[in-house]
Amino acid sequence: MSDIIFFIGRVLVVIVMVTNGVAHLTKERPVKYAEFKKIPSAALAVRVSGICMLLGAVGIVLGALGDLAALLSALLMLIITITLHNFWTLEDEQARATDQSHFLKNLALIGGLLVIAWAFSNGGGINLIAPVWAPAA
């Protein structure tokens, strides 16, 4: 039962990563926001972060180096959170509230990713590709 709960939790966390990863690769809004926040090479940074989100999501769901995938995804989210959702620098109350909401959502996501990394490193969860790699009996 705990393996199923862990797998469902991984899928729920990954939904956010996949949704944002696809948006970073296909939409201009994330690029415009990164430009607004004065991120150097904004288009490249957004596209690379989208690829990283999708790769991390695959690793987490499949359990392929799931602990490393979750840790690197948490690091990526931390960088994104601090650089793009720095609400403490904003004067406009509505913009400040919006960025603070995104900041807190990302903190929760980072927490979830760290729990996933911990669980994988302690032998938890279903590894969906292990049977492919397992030696024949």
GUSELUM-307830 format. One line per field, with one value per residue (C-alpha): residue number from 1; x, z, y. Coordinates in Angstrom, 1 decimal, always signed. Each point is the difference from the previous one (the first is absolute). Example, Ala and Ser with C-alpha at 12.3 -4.5 7.8 and 13.67 -1.06 7.14 Angstrom:
num = (1, 2)
X = (+12.3, +1.4)
Z = (+7.8, -0.7)
Y = (-4.5, +3.4)
***
This chain:
num = (1, 2, 3, 4, 5, 6, 7, 8, 9, 10, 11, 12, 13, 14, 15, 16, 17, 18, 19, 20, 21, 22, 23, 24, 25, 26, 27, 28, 29, 30, 31, 32, 33, 34, 35, 36, 37, 38, 39, 40, 41, 42, 43, 44, 45, 46, 47, 48, 49, 50, 51, 52, 53, 54, 55, 56, 57, 58, 59, 60, 61, 62, 63, 64, 65, 66, 67, 68, 69, 70, 71, 72, 73, 74, 75, 76, 77, 78, 79, 80, 81, 82, 83, 84, 85, 86, 87, 88, 89, 90, 91, 92, 93, 94, 95, 96, 97, 98, 99, 100, 101, 102, 103, 104, 105, 106, 107, 108, 109, 110, 111, 112, 113, 114, 115, 116, 117, 118, 119, 120, 121, 122, 123, 124, 125, 126, 127, 128, 129, 130, 131, 132, 133, 134, 135, 136, 137)
X = (+0.0, +2.8, +1.6, -3.3, -0.4, +3.6, -0.5, -3.2, +1.8, +2.8, -2.5, -1.8, +3.3, +1.1, -3.2, +1.1, +3.5, -1.4, -2.6, +2.7, +2.6, -2.3, -0.9, +3.6, +0.6, -3.1, -1.2, +1.4, -1.5, +2.8, +2.6, -1.7, -0.1, +3.6, +0.9, -2.1, +2.0, +3.2, +1.2, +3.1, -0.7, -3.6, -1.2, +2.8, -0.3, -3.7, +0.4, +2.8, -2.0, -2.9, +2.1, +1.4, -3.5, -1.1, +3.1, -0.4, -3.6, +0.9, +2.6, -2.3, -3.0, +2.1, +2.2, +3.1, +2.5, -3.1, +1.9, +2.4, -2.8, -2.0, +3.0, +1.0, -3.6, -0.2, +3.2, -1.4, -3.2, +2.0, +1.9, -3.2, -1.8, +2.6, +0.7, -3.5, -2.3, +2.0, -3.2, +1.9, +1.5, -3.4, -1.9, -3.3, -2.2, -1.8, +3.3, +1.5, -2.9, +0.1, +3.8, -0.3, -2.7, +2.3, +2.9, -1.9, -1.4, +3.6, +1.2, -2.7, +1.1, +3.7, -1.1, -1.8, +3.0, +2.3, -2.3, +0.0, +3.8, +0.1, -2.5, +1.9, +3.3, -1.5, -1.2, -3.6, -2.3, -0.7, +2.8, -1.8, +3.1, +1.9, -1.6, +1.5, +3.5, -0.2, +2.1, -1.8, -0.5)
Z = (+0.0, +0.9, -3.5, -1.7, +2.2, -0.7, -3.8, +0.1, +1.9, -2.6, -2.9, +1.7, +0.5, -3.5, -1.5, +1.0, -1.5, -3.3, -0.3, +0.6, -2.0, -3.1, +0.5, +0.2, -3.4, -1.8, +1.3, -0.1, +3.3, +2.2, -2.3, +0.4, +3.7, +0.2, -2.1, +2.3, +2.9, -1.9, -0.3, -2.3, -3.3, +1.2, -3.0, +0.4, +3.8, -0.3, -2.6, +1.8, +3.3, -1.9, -1.2, +3.5, +1.5, -2.5, +0.5, +3.8, -0.3, -2.1, +2.5, +2.9, -1.5, -1.4, +3.1, -2.2, +2.3, +1.7, +3.0, -2.3, -2.3, +3.0, +1.6, -3.3, -0.6, +3.5, -0.7, -3.3, +1.8, +2.7, -2.6, -1.9, +3.2, +1.3, -3.3, -1.5, +3.1, +2.1, +1.3, +2.7, -2.7, -1.3, +0.9, -1.8, +2.5, -2.6, -1.7, +3.4, +1.1, -3.3, +0.2, +3.7, -0.9, -2.7, +2.4, +2.7, -2.6, -1.2, +3.6, +0.5, -3.3, +1.1, +3.3, -1.9, -2.2, +3.0, +1.6, -3.3, -0.1, +3.6, -0.6, -3.1, +1.8, +2.8, -2.4, -0.3, -3.0, -3.1, -2.6, -3.3, -2.0, +2.4, -1.5, -3.4, +1.5, +2.4, -1.0, -1.1, +2.6)
Y = (+0.0, +2.5, -0.6, +1.0, +3.1, +1.0, -0.5, +2.1, +2.7, +0.0, +0.3, +2.9, +1.9, -0.8, +1.4, +3.5, -0.6, -1.4, +2.8, +2.7, -1.8, -0.1, +3.6, +1.0, -1.7, +1.0, +3.3, +3.5, +1.1, -1.5, +1.6, +3.4, -0.4, -1.0, +3.1, +2.2, -1.4, +0.8, -3.6, -0.1, -1.9, -0.4, -2.1, -2.5, -0.1, -0.7, -2.7, -1.7, +0.0, -1.5, -2.9, -0.5, -0.1, -2.6, -2.1, +0.2, -1.0, -3.1, -1.0, +0.4, -1.8, -2.9, -0.2, +0.2, +1.6, +1.4, +1.4, +1.9, +1.2, +1.3, +1.7, +1.7, +1.0, +1.5, +2.0, +1.2, +1.1, +1.8, +2.0, +0.8, +0.9, +2.4, +1.7, +0.3, +0.2, +2.4, +1.6, +1.9, +2.3, +1.1, +3.2, -0.7, -1.9, -2.1, -1.0, -0.7, -2.2, -1.9, -0.6, -1.0, -2.5, -1.5, +0.1, -2.0, -2.5, -0.6, -0.5, -2.7, -1.6, +0.1, -1.6, -2.8, -0.5, -0.3, -2.6, -1.9, +0.1, -1.2, -2.9, -1.2, +0.1, -2.1, -2.7, +1.2, -0.1, -1.8, +0.1, -0.4, -0.7, -2.3, -3.1, +1.0, +0.3, -2.9, -3.0, -3.1, -2.7)
***
